[in-house]
Amino acid sequence: MTTVREVMTQNVEYCTPLDNVYEVAIKMKDLNVGAIPIVENDQLVGMITDRDLVVRGIAEKHAGSNSVTNVMSDHLVTISPDATVEDAAHLMAKHQVRRLPVVEDGSLIGILALGDLAVNQGSDDSAGDALSDISET
């Protein structure tokens, strides 16, 4: 069985609660990513996605200087690095998410994206099944 640790993205860039949404947006653009974890004192405290920026930021007329804590998601679904990729795919489908922060002892050690599962030979049809389930809602 392939584990999350084997296919996750490591050395993930992140922001802190002291950053504002403009800084997060610039980091997303520079890194060409759609989500940035929010980390405080080595602990994962939230995630902010491009959708969060639009729905909770721009659409609610918040300025770019608005704190990330006002637009981030703080009820996170995470996964252990020792979980299987099949478990990860099921978790993604169940919670309708495309990215899972990989957490060990509360610390962010990686991100597992649906695309990571799709290119992994050991994930059988789990990535496709998860995408189908996510896309249905």
Buried (B, 14 or more C-beta within 10 A) or exposed (E): EBBBBEBBBEEBEBBBEEBBBBBBBEBBEEEEBBBBBBBBEEEBBBBBBBEBBEEBBBEEEBEBEBEBBBBBBEEBBBBBBEBBBBBBBBBBBEEEBBBBBBBEEEEBBBBBBBEBBBEBEBBBEBBBBBBEBBEEE
